[in-house]
């Protein structure tokens, strides 16, 4: 119901740490999505919260039975007048803003995907809004007070011996950017304040820790608080680590764990001749994880696959694996999350055959069944220290080249191409003619 970026294990750590605090008021600046308040619900604390964002203030005011005070802007009534009846200055307004975080960014933007998103919410608005109101009404979160105030001034009013628990914004201007679509279409009595810079975040952390009981977390490692480091949380392989600091708490480490299942398929090895015909076999998530860990470059962070497929030769031996997911923004496109060949073999260009299998008509049919949509194109991202990827060269079109956002690579390469223009049999024939010559070994 509440949207947030705090990993789930953090709630358990907050609740465990707060169990050591004296019962009474607890102060939560920068309360964001009320992760802390939800974690402490039912523990006997009086929760006092503050924030400055439109989304958080709507929820906070509703939880403390204050008028929400948010209205649709006049200039937005032509496009969003259908929301007006849902704004009741209470739970209806809160539900409207919550749903708005999911579709308002598409309002007024060109493109079929954005148009479909807005049309879908408009057509289903009454049902979605009623469902959200019902879920909000069942919330067990209770606040003693909520104030719309900047953290720097609000902390000065907090009693020096009262526990404080807070997750300040993790990057300067983060919440401002997150809630831009809400600010663009709704008006309210917004406070005047300067956005927190990275230096301000460190300063706020210092103010929070100047008391007997406190807990905070950041995705910045804070050297000044190193002696108070109580935990490191990395919920997924691609997630930024969270550093948990507290006056007193048990030490915890949370790391991602992926399930691994045995894969009993025989693999193509050195000295084996690759023979047709090619076939495709679906893999379980644990099997895909096992093969990815065995053959994929360890510098590439793993991701969850919607469809994982093994490519096998005529003898049933594993040649390689590819994994697909539906594209987020292009309805008729499949995204290749991963593709790799087994090794070692006598075929140095075997990875090209796996790419060709991933763009075949047989794979197109698998994707259409799995994603319940028509698939006509594929896209993928390659990280490389070279300006092109030799694996995709000649098979997919280089759409964009940019500096890598991943450590250890110079370039981030975006590739696109058509899907379903050849069968597996045609792919094997083409590959064997152009790239399928085995390595020639010479004895000594």
N, C-alpha and C positions, 0 to 999 in steps of 0.2 A: 504493500500500500504506500508506505513512505519510500521515496527514492533516495538513494545515497551511494557513496563510494567507499564507505567503511566496510572492510571485510567481516564476514560473519563471526570468525573466532574472536574478534575484538570485543563483541558483546559479552562473551563468556569471561574474558579477562576483566572487563569493567565490573561485572557483577561479583566476581571472585574477590577483586581488590576492595570494592566498596563494602563487602561484608565485614571488613576489619575496621571500618570507620564508625565513630559514635553516631547513633541515630539523632536526626535533627535536620536542619536545612543543608542542602547541597546546592552549589551554584554552578551553572553551566553556561558560560559565555560561548559565543559562536556556535550555537546549538544546531545550526544547519538543518538536518533531517531528523532530529530528535532521536538519534541512535542511542545516545547516553540515557536519555529519559526512558526510552523503551527498555533498556537494559536494567535500569534501577526500579522499574515499576513494581510495586508490591513489596518493597523492602523496608517501608516505613520512613522514607526520607521525604522532606518537604522540598520539592524541586523548584528552583528559581532559575529562569532561563532568559537569555537575551540574544538578539541578532539584528541584522539590518536589512535582510533581503525580503522581497515582496512575498515569496513563497513561504519562507519560514515564519514571517510575521502573520500571515493569514492563518496558518495552523496554530501558532502560539496564542494569538488573540482568541481563536475559537476554543482552544483548550482551557482558557481562563475566563470564558464567557464574556469576552469583550466584543463589541462590534468589530467586524473584520475591516470595514472601511475601504473596500476596493470596488471600483466601478469600471465599466467598459469605456474606453476613450471614444469621444465623439467621432473622430476620424476613422475608427475601426468598425463603426456600426453597419456600414454598407456590406462589409465582408463577413462580420461576425455578429450581426444582430440576432441571430438564432441562439446566441448564448445568454441574451439579456434576461430571459425568464428564469434562468438557473441561478442568478446572482441574488441571494436573499440576505446578504450581510452576515451569514452564519455558515453552517455546514455545507450548504449548497454552493456558496462561493468558493470554499476550500476545495470541494470536489471538482469544481470547474477549473481551478488553477492546477490541480494535480493532473487532470486529464490534459490540460493545455500544455504541460511540459512535454507531451508526447507528440503533439501535432502542430502547435502554433509556429514552429520554425519553418513549416512548409507553406504557411499562408502567404499568398502573393508571390510565390516563387514559380518559375517556369519549369516544365518537365512533367512527363507523365506520372512519375513516381510521386512527386509532391502533390499533384492534382488528385491522385487516387487516395492518398493519405487523408487529405482534407475532406474529400467527398465521403470517404468511409466513416469518418467521425461524425460528420453532419447527419448522415443517414441513420446512424446508430446512436445518436446522442442521447436520446431520452433513456434508453436502456442502460447505456454505459454510465450515465450520470446517476441514475437511480441506484445502480449496483455499487458505485463508489460511495454514495451517501450512506448506504446501508452498512458498508464495511467500516466507514469512519465512525458511524454511530456505535459500533461494537468495540471501539478502541478502549483499552484499559489504562492508557496514559493519562495521568493527572498532574497538573502543574499548580504550584502555589502562587506563582506570579510569572508574567512575561513582560519584558520591556523592549521596545524598539530603540536600541542604543548601541553606539559603537563600543567595542570591547575595551578599548583603551580607557575610556571614561567610566564605563560600568564597573570594571574591576576595582576602581578606586573606592567604590561604595560597598564592596563586599567585606564583611567582617574578617579580620586577619586570622582568626582561629577556625573559620568555617572551611570545610572541604570544598575544593574546586576541581571540576573535571571538564576537560575541553579538548576538542580536536580543532585547532585553528585552521583556516584555509591553507591548503598545502602549496598554493602558488599564487603570486600576486594577481589580483583581478579575477580569480577563478570563479567565484560565485556571480560576479557581475556579468561575466560572459555566459554562464550557465542559464541565467534568468533573463537575458536580453529579450527573448520573445515575449515573456510575460510583461516586462516593462513597456514594450512597444505597443501593446494593445490594452493595457489596464492602467488606471491612474489611482494613486493613493497618497497618503501623507508621508512620503518617503523622507527619511532623515538625511541630513547633510553630514558627510564624512569623507575622509580620504581613504581610498582602498589600501589594504595592507600590502606593503612591499615585503620582500623576503627578509629584510632587516627588521621590519615591524613584527613579523611572525616570531623571530628569535626574541625580541623585546617582550612580547606578550607571554611567551613561554616562561621568561624570567619572572614576570609578575605572578603567574599562576603558581610557580614553585616556591614562592616566598611564604610558606605556611606549613603547618604540621601535616596536613592530609591533602594529597593532590594526585592526580593522574592526568597525563596528556600523551598525545601521540602525534607523530609527524612522519612524512616520507622524506624529511630532511634528517640526516644524522646530526645531532647537536653535540659537539665535543664538550661544551660546558656542562652538559647533563650526563656525561658518560657514566659517572658513578651511580646514577639513578636508573640506568638502563635495565628494565625488567623483562623485556621481551622483544623479539623480532618476528614479524608476521609477513609471510609471503604466500598469499592464498593460492595463487596460480603461477605457472612458470613465467607468464608475461607480465604479471602484476608488479608494480613498484613495491619495495619492502616498506613496511610500517615499523617505526621504532617506538616502542612503548616505554615511557618513563613514569615513575611513580615514587612517592615518598617511601612506601612500604608495599611490597607485593612479592608473590612467588615468581620465580624466573620461568618464562615460557618461550619456547621456540615453535613456530608454526611454519611448516614447509609443505609444498605441494607433493602429493603422492598420486601416482597414476597406476591404475590396475594393469597388471601384466598377465596375459594368458599364453600358454604354450602354443606354438605354431608347428604342426607336424608335417607340413607340406615339404617335400624334398625341394632343394634349391639347385639352380644351375650353378655349376662349379667349373673351375679350371679343368680343361681337358674334355668337357662336355660339349656336344654339338647341339645348337639350338635348332629345333625342328617345329614345323607347324602341325596343326593349326593352333592359333592363339585362342585362349579362353579366358573368361573373367569369372572370379569368385568373390563373393562378398565376405568381408572380414568383420569379426566382432571388435568392439573398441579395444579390448585388452590385447587382441592379436595384432591390431594395427600399432598399438603402443610398443609392443615387443619388437616388431620389425622396424619401426621408426628408430627406436633406441639402438638397434643393431646396425643400421645402414645409413641413417641420415647424419649429416654434419652436426656434431654436438653443439656448435655455436648457434644453431637455429632453434629458437624457442618453440616448443611443441604447442599445438592448438587442438581443440576438439573438432572432430570431423563428423559431418552428417552422414557421409557415405564413404566408406573405405573399401577399396577393391584391390584384389590381387590379380596380377597378370601372369598366366601360366602358358607353357609351351605344349606341344603335342604329346609330350611324355608326362605331363602333369607337374613339371618342375616350376618352381617360383622364379619368375624373371624380375619382378619388381612390384611396386605398390603405388597407387595414387589415391588421394582423398579429396572429396569435393564438398562444397557447401553452396547453398543458393546465394546469389549476389544480393547485397543489401540494397543497392540503389537501381540496378538494372533488372527488370522482371524476367527477361528472357536469357539471362546470363548465368552460368555456373562458374564458381570461383575454385580454382585448383589450390587447395591448401598445402598440398605436399605431393611430390612425386619423386621416386628414387628407384634405382636398380640395385639388385643384389650384387655382391662383390666378395671375392675376386672371380672374374670369368675371363674367357678368351676374347670378349667383345668389348672394346673400349668405348664404343658408342651405343651401348645397350640402353642408356638413359633416354636416348632419342626415341627408341621403340616404345618406352613407357609413356612418353608424352603423346605419341601418335595413338596409342591405345586409349589414352584419356580423352582424346578428341574424336574418337570413332563413333560411328552410328550406333553401335551396341551400347557404348557408355552414355550416349545421348538418351537412349531409351531408359536406361537405369536411372539417370538423373531426373527425367520427366516423371517417372513413377515415384521416386523418393521425394521430390520437391513439389509434386502436384501442380506443375506449370510447364508451359512450353519452353524448351531450352534450345537456343540457336547459336550461342556464342560461349566462349570461355575466356577467362582472364586469370592472371596469376602475377605474383610478385617474386622477383629474384633478387637476392643480395649477392653482390660480387665485387671483387677488386678490379675487375675489367669493365670497360664501358658497354660490353654486350655479354649475354650469356650464350656460350657455345651450345648448350643443351637445347635452347629454344630457337636458336638462329636457323632460319630456313623453314621453321614450322609455325611460329607465331610472329606477330608483328610487334616491334618495340614501340609502345605507345608513349612512354614517358621515361626519362632518365633524370634522376635527382640525387643529391647527396644522401647517403644512407643515414637513417635514424637509429640504426643498430650498431653497437660497438663491434669492431673487427672487420667492417666492410666499408669500401669507399663509395659504392653506388647502390641505389635502390632502383630497380628496373621494373617497369610495369609493362606486361605483355598482354596482348589480346589476339583473338583469332576466331574463325568460324568453327562450328562443331557439327559433326555428322556428315562430312563430305567424303568420307571413306569408311570402309568396313575394316574389321580386324584383319581379314585376309589380304585386303589391298594394302593395309599398313605394313604387314610383314613383307609383302612383295616389294614395296617401295623401299623399305628400310634395308632389306637384304641387298638390293641393287646399289644403293647409295652409301650406306654406312655399316653394312653388316659383315664386312670382311673381318675374320678373326685375326688376332695378332699372330705373327710368325715367330716361333721360338727357335733359337739355334742352340744346339748342344755344344759343349766344350770338350 
